[in-house]
């Protein structure tokens, strides 16, 4: 689908005109899995971690920016396709038909309108979804890290950058890039989650009626969008992944910049998130806590032939980025290097 984005799609997930409580309940109705995971992460003060090569980590710290890559260029070629297939089968099921009739009874033709728009945007979602992938960081990994993640993403000199959870859990639309937990579901499990959402909607019809057509229509579109973009095969469950996603066609951002970069020999477009706080009078347009000294809690050097050299380089770059106690934030993993 080309042309301009329909105005209602540009609205923020779960927003209405009635205040915070209504927004939260609307979000909880249509995004129950993500809402529960976010609440749990906030309650546990879960930190996040980015596993990468030391070279990529140095670039991130030096340039003070995070790259978002096309989903099509990620290491799992089915990043979006798998979720799309699960969503398609769920919408075509009897539960999907019940969702259609329930919502259309509240707001005539609203389901058809959303489904038509989503189908039109499907090619863009598949080809123009950009991702940055994080993992939930467990306290027991503070020194050792997670070996399986270094094997997948670290190369010969892997590092893990442990991040403060604040910017990932706060409600902000400043970047037009949004964080969400990944659901690791078989098609059957996905269908059950979808059924749970339909049951919740059926129980909250009077509330949704009061919230209004625009909020429900927007939230339904975004439910489809994030179900497709943040569902993975359960074989990857140990990654505990969260994704920061951006679609420049759906949600253009004044802060992200597009660039052509070569990654592992493959030239490709990326979008760059500047690690600079964004001041704004409107709270939801403001974003704090993403500058290096606030964001980076620690760095763990993974198994490598050159741990002390990598450690020294990371400490120097963190100091240049404004972290005065950088030496106390960098640790060498005790996992022995396997020759």
Wavefront OBJ file of the C-alpha trace (Angstrom):
o trace
v 0.000 0.000 0.000
v 1.540 3.304 -1.008
v 0.654 6.886 -0.405
v -0.006 8.621 2.857
v -0.544 6.834 6.126
v -4.220 6.935 7.239
v -4.432 9.439 10.073
v -5.901 6.931 12.513
v -2.933 4.564 12.093
v -0.626 7.395 13.157
v -2.288 7.454 16.571
v -0.384 5.946 19.473
v -1.098 2.427 20.679
v -3.948 2.381 23.163
v -4.586 6.122 23.270
v -8.011 7.609 23.601
v -9.413 10.905 24.734
v -10.320 9.941 28.267
v -7.067 9.857 30.186
v -4.453 7.431 31.449
v -6.668 4.826 33.119
v -8.672 4.231 29.960
v -5.507 3.976 27.867
v -4.018 1.411 30.206
v -7.167 -0.719 30.249
v -7.526 -0.569 26.458
v -3.920 -1.664 26.093
v -4.389 -4.458 28.634
v -7.445 -5.709 26.732
v -5.773 -6.025 23.334
v -2.146 -6.458 24.399
v -2.586 -8.675 27.448
v 0.610 -10.718 26.962
v 2.814 -7.673 26.394
v 1.133 -5.726 29.201
v 1.722 -8.529 31.689
v 5.361 -8.882 30.633
v 5.973 -5.146 30.925
v 4.397 -5.005 34.379
v 6.516 -7.965 35.491
v 9.679 -6.366 34.101
v 8.903 -3.110 35.923
v 8.141 -4.957 39.168
v 11.383 -6.955 39.023
v 13.422 -3.985 37.729
v 14.554 -6.221 34.905
v 17.593 -4.949 33.071
v 18.208 -5.537 29.392
v 21.361 -6.601 27.598
v 22.660 -6.284 24.066
v 25.030 -9.039 22.906
v 27.319 -8.091 20.063
v 30.881 -8.160 18.823
v 33.404 -5.891 20.510
v 33.766 -3.988 17.234
v 30.032 -3.218 17.139
v 30.049 -2.247 20.822
v 32.917 0.200 20.242
v 30.974 1.803 17.376
v 27.846 2.074 19.526
v 29.711 3.808 22.362
v 31.899 6.006 20.139
v 29.126 7.201 17.826
v 26.516 7.176 20.610
v 23.944 5.536 18.402
v 22.166 2.202 18.050
v 21.539 0.673 14.641
v 18.182 -0.818 13.700
v 18.421 -3.397 10.941
v 15.842 -4.609 8.452
v 14.083 -7.702 9.751
v 14.799 -9.319 6.369
v 18.539 -8.936 7.002
v 18.573 -10.450 10.501
v 20.106 -13.851 11.230
v 16.698 -15.563 11.369
v 15.208 -15.132 7.879
v 11.684 -15.797 9.207
v 11.712 -12.917 11.745
v 8.357 -11.471 10.617
v 6.975 -14.245 8.400
v 6.432 -16.640 11.300
v 4.319 -14.169 13.257
v 2.390 -13.214 10.131
v 1.461 -16.844 9.499
v 0.337 -17.373 13.093
v -1.757 -14.201 12.971
v -3.326 -15.096 9.612
v -4.433 -18.513 10.854
v -5.839 -17.058 14.088
v -7.842 -14.346 12.300
v -9.309 -16.941 9.926
v -10.376 -19.215 12.802
v -13.818 -19.292 14.466
v -12.361 -17.142 17.267
v -11.275 -14.595 14.675
v -14.779 -14.528 13.254
v -16.181 -14.045 16.772
v -13.808 -11.116 17.278
v -15.043 -9.618 14.037
v -18.716 -9.868 14.961
v -18.104 -8.610 18.500
v -16.230 -5.482 17.439
v -18.491 -4.784 14.472
v -21.465 -4.882 16.843
v -19.805 -2.085 18.836
v -18.563 -0.087 15.847
v -19.975 -1.144 12.460
v -17.356 -2.338 9.951
v -14.435 -1.484 12.256
v -12.879 -4.943 11.937
v -13.124 -4.882 8.147
v -11.545 -1.437 8.076
v -8.602 -2.572 10.202
v -8.169 -5.858 8.313
v -8.206 -4.050 4.973
v -5.655 -1.508 6.165
v -3.423 -4.205 7.633
v -3.527 -6.242 4.436
v -2.582 -3.109 2.503
v 0.349 -2.438 4.785
v 1.524 -6.059 4.918
v 4.264 -5.642 2.251
v 5.647 -2.621 4.100
v 5.536 -4.441 7.430
v 7.463 -7.368 5.935
v 10.029 -5.260 4.058
v 10.343 -2.099 6.157
v 10.305 -3.261 9.762
v 13.585 -2.348 11.450
v 14.693 -4.024 14.667
v 17.108 -3.701 17.528
v 17.185 -6.858 19.635
v 17.792 -7.001 23.366
v 17.601 -9.774 25.916
v 16.359 -9.832 29.485
v 19.409 -9.825 31.741
v 19.316 -12.089 34.780
v 21.255 -11.137 37.953
v 23.183 -14.426 37.892
v 24.630 -13.362 34.529
v 26.227 -10.165 35.870
v 29.745 -11.600 35.658
v 29.542 -14.654 33.399
v 27.024 -13.462 30.852
v 25.160 -15.986 28.669
v 27.390 -18.196 26.549
v 24.697 -19.162 24.046
v 24.135 -15.512 23.147
v 27.840 -14.899 22.546
v 27.989 -17.969 20.336
v 25.111 -16.576 18.281
v 26.019 -12.873 18.181
v 29.504 -12.262 19.563
v 31.902 -13.739 17.070
v 35.505 -14.085 18.250
v 35.328 -11.067 20.570
v 31.859 -10.845 22.098
v 30.678 -8.319 24.647
v 27.407 -7.845 26.503
v 26.210 -4.297 27.197
v 23.855 -4.329 30.183
v 21.312 -1.509 30.022
v 19.045 0.330 32.422
v 15.393 -0.684 31.912
v 13.970 2.846 32.247
v 13.851 3.981 28.594
v 12.407 0.645 27.467
v 9.497 0.588 29.913
v 8.461 4.250 30.013
v 5.523 5.395 27.868
v 7.174 7.551 25.223
v 6.507 8.134 21.537
v 9.427 10.475 20.985
v 11.406 8.143 18.700
v 8.424 6.439 17.032
v 10.333 3.249 17.846
v 8.677 0.954 20.367
v 9.893 -1.766 22.713
v 7.973 -4.983 23.136
v 8.647 -8.444 24.589
v 8.882 -11.319 22.144
v 6.372 -14.137 22.496
v 7.787 -17.619 21.823
v 4.730 -19.575 20.713
v 3.903 -22.587 18.641
v 0.982 -21.904 16.281
v -1.300 -23.677 18.786
v -0.021 -21.522 21.669
v -0.400 -18.377 19.570
v -3.988 -19.332 18.836
v -4.659 -19.797 22.555
v -3.251 -16.343 23.327
v -5.410 -14.909 20.568
v -8.450 -16.693 22.038
v -7.653 -15.210 25.458
v -7.658 -11.707 23.963
v -10.980 -12.343 22.221
v -12.501 -13.561 25.509
v -11.249 -10.467 27.316
v -12.708 -8.176 24.664
v -16.058 -9.947 24.899
v -16.128 -9.268 28.649
v -15.223 -5.581 28.278
v -17.553 -4.474 25.523
v -19.169 -1.714 27.545
v -15.770 -0.259 28.420
v -14.567 -0.395 24.820
v -17.772 1.246 23.682
v -17.034 4.133 26.017
v -13.426 4.472 24.890
v -14.558 5.069 21.342
v -14.128 3.818 17.816
v -10.831 5.541 17.049
v -8.989 4.107 20.047
v -10.305 0.587 19.441
v -9.550 0.736 15.721
v -6.025 1.982 16.313
v -5.334 -0.547 19.065
v -6.617 -3.435 16.947
v -4.331 -2.457 14.065
v -1.354 -2.266 16.406
v -2.303 -5.560 18.054
v -2.007 -7.172 14.621
v 1.230 -5.300 13.925
v 3.038 -6.333 17.114
v 1.662 -9.873 17.061
v 3.355 -10.261 13.678
v 6.570 -8.411 14.529
v 7.165 -9.860 17.998
v 6.312 -13.554 17.717
v 9.092 -16.127 17.286
v 9.437 -19.860 17.139
v 9.729 -21.393 20.649
v 13.091 -22.868 19.689
v 14.581 -19.419 20.368
v 12.994 -19.052 23.819
v 16.289 -19.057 25.739
v 17.124 -15.683 24.177
v 14.484 -13.922 26.347
v 14.272 -11.309 23.616
v 12.698 -7.864 23.591
v 12.553 -5.864 20.391
v 12.671 -2.188 19.614
v 10.801 -1.867 16.323
v 10.398 0.943 13.837
v 8.584 1.237 10.518
v 9.482 4.511 8.787
v 6.432 4.321 6.531
v 3.943 3.797 9.342
v 5.598 5.965 11.990
v 8.051 8.482 10.510
v 10.455 9.797 13.126
v 12.147 13.196 13.241
v 14.945 11.741 15.375
v 15.998 8.552 13.558
v 18.349 8.789 10.584
v 18.639 6.421 7.644
v 22.048 5.278 6.446
v 23.538 2.646 4.133
v 26.025 0.467 5.977
v 27.893 -2.748 5.194
v 27.391 -5.444 7.829
v 29.270 -8.720 7.473
v 29.861 -7.894 3.808
v 26.195 -7.078 3.041
v 25.342 -3.444 2.125
v 21.967 -2.573 3.644
v 19.874 0.317 4.960
v 19.789 0.883 8.703
v 18.044 3.386 10.946
v 20.139 4.933 13.692
v 18.827 5.813 17.144
v 20.837 8.699 18.592
v 21.665 8.074 22.245
v 20.648 11.559 23.311
v 17.821 12.506 25.635
v 14.860 14.172 23.969
v 13.323 17.062 25.935
v 9.680 17.962 25.338
v 6.869 19.727 27.143
v 4.491 16.827 26.530
v 5.572 13.857 28.710
v 4.856 11.216 26.071
v 7.031 13.092 23.558
v 9.954 13.220 25.968
v 12.569 10.504 26.413
v 15.162 10.486 29.174
v 17.812 8.001 30.234
v 19.204 7.028 26.836
v 22.559 8.822 27.038
v 25.552 6.532 27.605
v 26.250 7.403 31.286
v 22.597 6.767 32.219
v 21.932 3.878 29.885
v 24.977 1.610 30.243
v 25.114 -0.115 33.627
v 27.921 -2.558 32.889
v 29.783 -4.285 30.092
v 30.802 -7.950 30.220
v 33.686 -9.130 28.042
v 32.937 -12.590 26.696
v 35.267 -15.506 26.001
v 38.036 -14.223 23.744
v 41.735 -14.590 23.106
v 42.232 -10.917 23.999
v 40.099 -10.170 27.079
v 42.369 -7.567 28.705
v 42.876 -5.630 25.478
v 39.134 -5.557 24.778
v 38.466 -4.550 28.383
v 40.969 -1.681 28.202
v 39.455 -0.436 24.934
v 35.885 -0.548 26.243
v 36.842 1.297 29.444
v 38.581 4.033 27.434
v 35.570 4.517 25.156
v 33.142 4.614 28.090
v 35.295 7.261 29.772
v 35.238 9.326 26.577
v 31.434 8.983 26.586
v 31.269 10.520 30.052
v 31.285 7.560 32.462
v 33.740 8.556 35.182
v 33.748 5.161 36.916
v 34.001 3.130 33.698
v 36.636 0.820 35.201
v 34.098 -0.353 37.766
v 31.470 -1.120 35.121
v 33.477 -3.442 32.872
v 33.960 -7.121 33.748
v 35.754 -10.012 32.099
v 33.634 -13.147 31.985
v 35.010 -16.192 33.763
v 33.898 -18.534 30.987
v 37.053 -20.192 29.616
v 37.812 -19.822 25.948
v 37.315 -23.093 24.097
v 40.118 -23.628 21.615
l 1 2 3 4 5 6 7 8 9 10 11 12 13 14 15 16 17 18 19 20 21 22 23 24 25 26 27 28 29 30 31 32 33 34 35 36 37 38 39 40 41 42 43 44 45 46 47 48 49 50 51 52 53 54 55 56 57 58 59 60 61 62 63 64 65 66 67 68 69 70 71 72 73 74 75 76 77 78 79 80 81 82 83 84 85 86 87 88 89 90 91 92 93 94 95 96 97 98 99 100 101 102 103 104 105 106 107 108 109 110 111 112 113 114 115 116 117 118 119 120 121 122 123 124 125 126 127 128 129 130 131 132 133 134 135 136 137 138 139 140 141 142 143 144 145 146 147 148 149 150 151 152 153 154 155 156 157 158 159 160 161 162 163 164 165 166 167 168 169 170 171 172 173 174 175 176 177 178 179 180 181 182 183 184 185 186 187 188 189 190 191 192 193 194 195 196 197 198 199 200 201 202 203 204 205 206 207 208 209 210 211 212 213 214 215 216 217 218 219 220 221 222 223 224 225 226 227 228 229 230 231 232 233 234 235 236 237 238 239 240 241 242 243 244 245 246 247 248 249 250 251 252 253 254 255 256 257 258 259 260 261 262 263 264 265 266 267 268 269 270 271 272 273 274 275 276 277 278 279 280 281 282 283 284 285 286 287 288 289 290 291 292 293 294 295 296 297 298 299 300 301 302 303 304 305 306 307 308 309 310 311 312 313 314 315 316 317 318 319 320 321 322 323 324 325 326 327 328 329 330 331 332 333 334 335 336 337 338 339
